Amino acid sequence: MSLPRGHALVCALVVFAGGAAAVGIAVWRYEHRYNEPELPEEYRGVANPLEDDHAARDAGARLFSRNCAPCHGPDADGRGPAAPGLNPPPADFRGGPILRNHSDAFLYWRIAEGKHGTAMPQWDGVLTENERWEVIAFLRSLEPD
Ligand code: HEC
């Protein structure tokens, strides 16, 4: 059976347009997955080179318990021994929206530069770039409560 040429052409066009639309939607969704207007331009799009690296996660867990747990808690739920009295309280990485709502690039920026107006310190100069990514690899491995 042979289709009329015109029909074949229309089919090809429909397939092509459909494919282009799918690619367009995928790109749009990626770009708009996170709404982070405050993220400085130079941090945009940076990705964790240690994603899914188990050794990095373990190293990140150790760094977290030493540096972050006093505020964010040994269980990363925001309830560290230094948390009472802090306003705003330290972020909860178990139940709060931070990990869900933010890209690795955003977490990296926050950890590097801290959060003004809160007790969240700047870690630039304390943790190396690699150590910051290790902590992020650890945070991404946490199960929500
Ligand atoms: C002295 C207490 C303290 C220490 C130590 C600390 N944090 Fe924080 N952190 C805070 C507070 C307070 C906030 C602010 C929460 C808010 O704005 O709701 C915060 C927020 C954050 C956020 C979310 C930022 C945002 O945009 O809301 C991340 C991510 C974070 N901390 C990671 C870390 C990591 C990783 C470490 C260890 C390397 C660390 N923090 C150490 C107190 C601390």
Residues whose N, C-alpha, C, O or C-beta is under 5 A from the ligand:
A	BS01	HEC	N67 C68 C71 L86 P88 P89 P90 A91 I98 L107 R110 I111 T118 A119 M120 P121 V135
